[in-house]
Amino acid sequence: MHWTRLVEIVLVAGGISTLTDWLFTGDWIRRRFSYPEIWRQGSEGRAMVLTAPLPFLTCAVFALAAMRVDMESLRATVKLAAFVWIIGPLPLILTNAAFIKLRRVFVASYATGWLVKLLVVAVVVSRFPR
């Protein structure tokens, strides 16, 4: 395994997925389509610092898994992204929505954001040469 390739994949995919996270669950959606009593009051700075590395972690683990099983073609990595989304984030988001007061537009946006994040790393993994 080429560690420089992995680092490049994580930096590129993590950077792009950070932007997609902001797009799909960012401030605009949160302020307009969620219930204010759901959110913590006060500064968001600490939460942002604590969660900023998470898209990079997701991308790193996905890339490692895909590389480990030699699943590096575009078709294979996109399938893996879809399977991971169906196994993990989608049921979790839908379960949370069943028990937590979340508007449908937020749930749809959050689920879509996760799918896009996984597809981004799938495409990046397939595009970086061995």
N, CA, C and O of each residue as an XYZ file, in Angstrom:
520
protein
N       0.847     -1.180      0.000
C       0.000      0.000      0.000
C       0.886      1.233      0.000
O       1.856      1.322      0.752
N       0.543      2.160     -0.835
C       1.293      3.399     -0.927
C       0.667      4.432      0.009
O      -0.450      4.897     -0.215
N       1.409      4.778      1.057
C       0.878      5.698      2.059
C       0.696      7.096      1.504
O      -0.209      7.817      1.925
N       1.545      7.491      0.562
C       1.373      8.823     -0.022
C       0.070      8.900     -0.813
O      -0.606      9.928     -0.805
N      -0.278      7.816     -1.491
C      -1.556      7.772     -2.218
C      -2.728      7.908     -1.245
O      -3.677      8.650     -1.499
N      -2.649      7.187     -0.137
C      -3.715      7.255      0.857
C      -3.847      8.670      1.417
O      -4.958      9.178      1.561
N      -2.741      9.293      1.726
C      -2.777     10.664      2.256
C      -3.383     11.621      1.230
O      -4.196     12.474      1.587
N      -3.000     11.488     -0.032
C      -3.567     12.335     -1.084
C      -5.076     12.132     -1.195
O      -5.834     13.098     -1.282
N      -5.504     10.875     -1.191
C      -6.937     10.568     -1.277
C      -7.685     11.184     -0.107
O      -8.732     11.804     -0.292
N      -7.154     11.016      1.091
C      -7.827     11.531      2.289
C      -7.905     13.055      2.259
O      -8.939     13.626      2.605
N      -6.840     13.711      1.857
C      -6.854     15.179      1.817
C      -7.828     15.709      0.771
O      -8.581     16.646      1.036
N      -7.811     15.107     -0.419
C      -8.706     15.575     -1.485
C     -10.159     15.252     -1.148
O     -11.011     16.140     -1.150
N     -10.441     13.985     -0.858
C     -11.821     13.568     -0.578
C     -12.337     14.198      0.711
O     -13.498     14.601      0.776
N     -11.498     14.289      1.731
C     -11.902     14.915      2.986
C     -12.219     16.385      2.809
O     -13.194     16.886      3.369
N     -11.399     17.080      2.029
C     -11.662     18.495      1.766
C     -12.958     18.710      1.003
O     -13.746     19.594      1.340
N     -13.175     17.904     -0.021
C     -14.423     18.030     -0.796
C     -15.625     17.651      0.060
O     -16.652     18.328      0.024
N     -15.503     16.571      0.831
C     -16.654     16.136      1.635
C     -16.958     17.112      2.776
O     -18.100     17.189      3.229
N     -15.971     17.842      3.237
C     -16.232     18.893      4.219
C     -17.135     19.959      3.606
O     -18.050     20.462      4.258
N     -16.869     20.292      2.355
C     -17.715     21.265      1.666
C     -19.113     20.715      1.410
O     -20.094     21.451      1.518
N     -19.217     19.439      1.075
C     -20.548     18.865      0.852
C     -21.324     18.778      2.164
O     -22.542     18.954      2.176
N     -20.627     18.508      3.268
C     -21.297     18.525      4.579
C     -21.892     19.892      4.852
O     -23.033     20.006      5.300
N     -21.114     20.927      4.581
C     -21.605     22.284      4.794
C     -22.794     22.563      3.879
O     -23.767     23.190      4.298
N     -22.719     22.095      2.622
C     -23.798     22.341      1.671
C     -25.094     21.651      2.098
O     -26.161     22.264      2.066
N     -25.005     20.378      2.498
C     -26.209     19.615      2.785
C     -26.743     19.791      4.207
O     -27.946     19.642      4.424
N     -25.900     20.098      5.166
C     -26.385     20.268      6.542
C     -25.881     21.561      7.161
O     -25.799     21.689      8.383
N     -25.552     22.493      6.325
C     -24.973     23.741      6.804
C     -25.964     24.690      7.440
O     -27.119     24.352      7.701
N     -25.484     25.850      7.670
C     -26.207     26.867      8.417
C     -27.548     27.233      7.787
O     -28.533     27.405      8.504
N     -27.604     27.352      6.481
C     -28.839     27.753      5.811
C     -29.967     26.763      6.096
O     -31.070     27.171      6.463
N     -29.705     25.492      5.933
C     -30.723     24.465      6.170
C     -31.078     24.409      7.650
O     -32.254     24.341      8.006
N     -30.091     24.437      8.493
C     -30.332     24.336      9.927
C     -31.210     25.465     10.446
O     -32.102     25.235     11.262
N     -30.967     26.666      9.984
C     -31.723     27.823     10.472
C     -33.165     27.844      9.966
O     -34.038     28.409     10.625
N     -33.424     27.245      8.822
C     -34.747     27.330      8.220
C     -35.621     26.100      8.420
O     -36.847     26.209      8.423
N     -35.015     24.944      8.585
C     -35.801     23.720      8.555
C     -35.632     22.825      9.773
O     -35.910     21.629      9.686
N     -35.196     23.348     10.877
C     -35.079     22.515     12.071
C     -35.685     23.234     13.269
O     -35.884     24.449     13.254
N     -35.962     22.485     14.262
C     -36.574     23.024     15.465
C     -35.485     23.602     16.361
O     -34.500     22.915     16.635
N     -35.626     24.839     16.826
C     -34.566     25.474     17.612
C     -34.265     24.753     18.921
O     -33.133     24.813     19.399
N     -35.231     24.083     19.504
C     -34.979     23.404     20.779
C     -34.092     22.171     20.629
O     -33.655     21.602     21.630
N     -33.826     21.760     19.419
C     -32.956     20.609     19.166
C     -31.482     20.989     19.338
O     -30.676     20.168     19.777
N     -31.139     22.208     19.001
C     -29.736     22.619     18.937
C     -29.238     23.170     20.263
O     -29.978     23.816     21.005
N     -27.976     22.901     20.543
C     -27.335     23.452     21.734
C     -27.171     24.960     21.566
O     -26.923     25.451     20.464
N     -27.310     25.672     22.649
C     -27.156     27.122     22.621
C     -25.701     27.477     22.898
O     -24.975     26.711     23.533
N     -25.285     28.630     22.423
C     -23.935     29.104     22.685
C     -23.042     28.984     21.466
O     -23.509     28.838     20.336
N     -21.768     29.047     21.722
C     -20.777     29.035     20.652
C     -20.711     27.676     19.968
O     -20.729     26.631     20.619
N     -20.634     27.713     18.659
C     -20.494     26.485     17.888
C     -19.032     26.159     17.611
O     -18.724     25.118     17.030
N     -18.151     27.029     18.018
C     -16.734     26.847     17.719
C     -16.170     25.529     18.200
O     -15.466     24.841     17.461
N     -16.475     25.177     19.428
C     -15.961     23.921     19.996
C     -16.496     22.721     19.221
O     -15.748     21.793     18.914
N     -17.772     22.739     18.908
C     -18.361     21.636     18.146
C     -17.721     21.530     16.767
O     -17.485     20.428     16.272
N     -17.443     22.660     16.156
C     -16.821     22.652     14.829
C     -15.407     22.078     14.888
O     -15.007     21.302     14.020
N     -14.671     22.459     15.897
C     -13.305     21.943     16.051
C     -13.325     20.434     16.303
O     -12.500     19.702     15.757
N     -14.258     19.974     17.122
C     -14.331     18.543     17.437
C     -14.795     17.698     16.256
O     -14.382     16.545     16.126
N     -15.636     18.246     15.406
C     -16.185     17.455     14.307
C     -15.472     17.657     12.971
O     -15.705     16.884     12.041
N     -14.631     18.647     12.847
C     -13.932     18.916     11.580
C     -13.119     17.720     11.064
O     -13.094     17.500      9.853
N     -12.464     16.951     11.915
C     -11.694     15.810     11.402
C     -12.549     14.619     10.939
O     -12.032     13.732     10.260
N     -13.821     14.578     11.284
C     -14.636     13.397     11.003
C     -14.795     13.081      9.518
O     -14.723     11.904      9.162
N     -15.010     14.058      8.621
C     -15.061     13.697      7.198
C     -13.753     13.068      6.704
O     -13.769     12.183      5.848
N     -12.633     13.526      7.241
C     -11.340     12.960      6.857
C     -11.217     11.525      7.372
O     -10.665     10.666      6.685
N     -11.722     11.266      8.562
C     -11.727      9.910      9.103
C     -12.578      8.984      8.240
O     -12.159      7.873      7.914
N     -13.771      9.442      7.872
C     -14.643      8.656      7.010
C     -13.945      8.321      5.698
O     -13.967      7.174      5.250
N     -13.332      9.316      5.092
C     -12.640      9.106      3.822
C     -11.449      8.169      3.971
O     -11.200      7.339      3.097
N     -10.721      8.293      5.058
C      -9.564      7.428      5.286
C      -9.976      5.969      5.441
O      -9.372      5.084      4.836
N     -10.988      5.722      6.237
C     -11.423      4.342      6.466
C     -12.022      3.747      5.195
O     -11.769      2.584      4.881
N     -12.805      4.522      4.469
C     -13.362      4.032      3.203
C     -12.241      3.699      2.230
O     -12.250      2.632      1.617
N     -11.278      4.602      2.082
C     -10.164      4.374      1.159
C      -9.352      3.150      1.574
O      -8.986      2.335      0.727
N      -9.070      3.016      2.861
C      -8.338      1.841      3.340
C      -9.095      0.555      3.049
O      -8.502     -0.432      2.614
N     -10.398      0.561      3.285
C     -11.203     -0.637      3.029
C     -11.201     -0.989      1.545
O     -11.033     -2.153      1.181
N     -11.384      0.003      0.698
C     -11.405     -0.244     -0.740
C     -10.052     -0.739     -1.238
O      -9.984     -1.647     -2.066
N      -8.985     -0.146     -0.737
C      -7.646     -0.557     -1.151
C      -7.300     -1.939     -0.620
O      -6.627     -2.720     -1.294
N      -7.753     -2.232      0.565
C      -7.455     -3.523      1.205
C      -8.022     -4.702      0.415
O      -7.396     -5.758      0.328
N      -9.206     -4.516     -0.155
C      -9.841     -5.609     -0.909
C      -9.681     -5.420     -2.418
O     -10.404     -6.035     -3.201
N      -8.746     -4.579     -2.820
C      -8.478     -4.310     -4.238
C      -9.731     -3.920     -5.009
O      -9.950     -4.371     -6.133
N     -10.535     -3.091     -4.398
C     -11.758     -2.604     -5.008
C     -11.518     -1.150     -5.373
O     -11.903     -0.241     -4.638
N     -10.878     -0.939     -6.515
C     -10.458      0.411     -6.836
C     -10.969      0.927     -8.169
O     -10.618      2.039     -8.562
N     -11.790      0.154     -8.883
C     -12.399      0.678    -10.107
C     -13.563      1.582     -9.716
O     -14.097      1.477     -8.612
N     -13.949      2.457    -10.618
C     -15.042      3.385    -10.328
C     -16.327      2.636    -10.012
O     -17.013      2.958     -9.042
N     -16.649      1.655    -10.810
C     -17.885      0.894    -10.598
C     -17.892      0.209     -9.231
O     -18.890      0.251     -8.513
N     -16.775     -0.417     -8.883
C     -16.693     -1.146     -7.612
C     -16.754     -0.200     -6.419
O     -17.434     -0.493     -5.435
N     -16.053      0.929     -6.493
C     -16.049      1.839     -5.344
C     -17.393      2.540     -5.173
O     -17.810      2.821     -4.049
N     -18.072      2.823     -6.283
C     -19.397      3.430     -6.181
C     -20.383      2.442     -5.560
O     -21.219      2.826     -4.742
N     -20.284      1.175     -5.947
C     -21.135      0.150     -5.328
C     -20.842      0.047     -3.830
O     -21.761     -0.039     -3.015
N     -19.566      0.056     -3.479
C     -19.196     -0.005     -2.070
C     -19.772      1.192     -1.313
O     -20.280      1.042     -0.202
N     -19.692      2.373     -1.915
C     -20.244      3.578     -1.285
C     -21.745      3.427     -1.049
O     -22.247      3.772      0.021
N     -22.452      2.917     -2.038
C     -23.905      2.723     -1.890
C     -24.208      1.702     -0.797
O     -25.115      1.906      0.010
N     -23.455      0.612     -0.769
C     -23.676     -0.412      0.264
C     -23.396      0.133      1.657
O     -24.165     -0.111      2.587
N     -22.306      0.865      1.803
C     -21.972      1.440      3.104
C     -23.077      2.410      3.541
O     -23.468      2.425      4.708
N     -23.573      3.211      2.606
C     -24.639      4.166      2.920
C     -25.901      3.442      3.377
O     -26.546      3.867      4.335
N     -26.252      2.365      2.705
C     -27.454      1.608      3.058
C     -27.273      0.867      4.381
O     -28.235      0.703      5.131
N     -26.072      0.424      4.671
C     -25.802     -0.308      5.910
C     -25.749      0.627      7.117
O     -26.257      0.285      8.185
N     -25.145      1.796      6.960
C     -24.863      2.641      8.118
C     -25.660      3.918      8.227
O     -26.644      3.965      8.966
N     -25.261      4.962      7.509
C     -25.884      6.264      7.720
C     -27.386      6.310      7.447
O     -28.126      6.919      8.220
N     -27.852      5.685      6.374
C     -29.271      5.784      6.047
C     -30.174      5.223      7.143
O     -31.087      5.928      7.572
N     -29.969      3.989      7.620
C     -30.838      3.512      8.703
C     -30.705      4.330      9.982
O     -31.692      4.546     10.685
N     -29.509      4.781     10.283
C     -29.303      5.598     11.480
C     -30.064      6.920     11.386
O     -30.725      7.329     12.341
N     -29.972      7.573     10.255
C     -30.665      8.848     10.065
C     -32.177      8.650     10.127
O     -32.879      9.427     10.774
N     -32.676      7.620      9.463
C     -34.118      7.372      9.459
C     -34.628      6.981     10.845
O     -35.724      7.378     11.238
N     -33.841      6.209     11.581
C     -34.225      5.852     12.945
C     -34.246      7.083     13.840
O     -35.180      7.280     14.617
N     -33.214      7.907     13.728
C     -33.194      9.147     14.509
C     -34.392     10.020     14.168
O     -34.997     10.616     15.059
N     -34.738     10.102     12.895
C     -35.869     10.924     12.480
C     -37.192     10.397     13.030
O     -38.132     11.163     13.242
N     -37.259      9.105     13.256
C     -38.492      8.529     13.810
C     -38.682      8.912     15.275
O     -39.812      8.980     15.757
N     -37.582      9.162     15.984
C     -37.668      9.421     17.419
C     -37.307     10.847     17.827
O     -37.653     11.281     18.926
N     -36.625     11.570     16.966
C     -36.199     12.937     17.263
C     -36.965     13.883     16.348
O     -37.219     13.564     15.187
N     -37.321     15.021     16.865
C     -38.092     15.995     16.091
C     -37.195     16.638     15.033
O     -36.486     17.606     15.309
N     -37.238     16.084     13.816
C     -36.482     16.617     12.689
C     -37.428     16.779     11.503
O     -38.251     15.904     11.235
N     -37.310     17.876     10.810
C     -38.155     18.082      9.633
C     -37.680     17.184      8.490
O     -36.504     16.831      8.402
N     -38.607     16.831      7.634
C     -38.298     15.910      6.530
C     -37.213     16.443      5.610
O     -36.366     15.681      5.144
N     -37.228     17.743      5.343
C     -36.232     18.311      4.447
C     -34.830     18.160      5.043
O     -33.864     17.937      4.313
N     -34.721     18.279      6.351
C     -33.423     18.109      7.008
C     -32.972     16.651      6.937
O     -31.803     16.371      6.674
N     -33.891     15.738      7.168
C     -33.574     14.308      7.103
C     -33.130     13.937      5.692
O     -32.131     13.240      5.518
N     -33.862     14.396      4.692
C     -33.504     14.101      3.297
C     -32.149     14.709      2.938
O     -31.339     14.075      2.260
N     -31.909     15.925      3.390
C     -30.650     16.593      3.106
C     -29.480     15.895      3.802
O     -28.414     15.722      3.211
N     -29.679     15.504      5.032
C     -28.642     14.813      5.806
C     -28.305     13.462      5.163
O     -27.132     13.116      5.026
N     -29.318     12.714      4.777
C     -29.094     11.413      4.135
C     -28.405     11.582      2.784
O     -27.491     10.830      2.447
N     -28.844     12.564      2.023
C     -28.223     12.829      0.725
C     -26.773     13.268      0.901
O     -25.899     12.863      0.135
N     -26.524     14.085      1.899
C     -25.160     14.519      2.173
C     -24.224     13.362      2.457
O     -23.082     13.351      1.999
N     -24.713     12.380      3.219
C     -23.898     11.203      3.498
C     -23.620     10.395      2.236
O     -22.504      9.916      2.036
N     -24.632     10.243      1.387
C     -24.429      9.515      0.140
C     -23.418     10.233     -0.739
O     -22.537      9.599     -1.320
N     -23.538     11.536     -0.839
C     -22.602     12.312     -1.654
C     -21.181     12.210     -1.087
O     -20.220     12.065     -1.843
N     -21.049     12.286      0.232
C     -19.725     12.157      0.850
C     -19.078     10.822      0.480
O     -17.902     10.781      0.119
N     -19.832      9.743      0.569
C     -19.304      8.420      0.236
C     -19.013      8.291     -1.260
O     -18.035      7.650     -1.646
N     -19.844      8.889     -2.095
C     -19.588      8.851     -3.534
C     -18.352      9.665     -3.899
O     -17.601      9.283     -4.796
N     -18.139     10.776     -3.216
C     -16.942     11.587     -3.460
C     -15.687     10.770     -3.184
O     -14.779     10.729     -4.014
N     -15.629     10.128     -2.042
C     -14.429      9.346     -1.725
C     -14.316      8.148     -2.667
O     -13.202      7.747     -3.004
N     -15.428      7.571     -3.097
C     -15.378      6.462     -4.048
C     -14.751      6.907     -5.369
O     -13.908      6.209     -5.931
N     -15.167      8.061     -5.851
C     -14.620      8.583     -7.113
C     -13.140      8.925     -6.950
O     -12.330      8.614     -7.823
N     -12.790      9.560     -5.843
C     -11.388      9.934     -5.626
C     -10.506      8.692     -5.526
O      -9.410      8.673     -6.087
N     -10.960      7.663     -4.825
C     -10.178      6.420     -4.718
C      -9.946      5.822     -6.100
O      -8.849      5.354     -6.405
N     -10.979      5.839     -6.932
C     -10.850      5.227     -8.256
C      -9.999      6.064     -9.213
O      -9.475      5.529    -10.191
N      -9.854      7.336     -8.957
C      -9.138      8.236     -9.862
C      -7.657      8.384     -9.544
O      -6.883      8.782    -10.415
N      -7.252      8.079     -8.344
C      -5.836      8.192     -8.000
C      -5.130      6.909     -8.420
O      -5.506      5.827     -7.970
N      -4.128      7.007     -9.263
C      -3.448      5.793     -9.741
C      -2.689      5.082     -8.629
O      -2.274      5.691     -7.643
N      -2.522      3.791     -8.814
C      -1.779      2.990     -7.840
C      -0.331      3.351     -7.808
O       0.434      2.768     -7.040
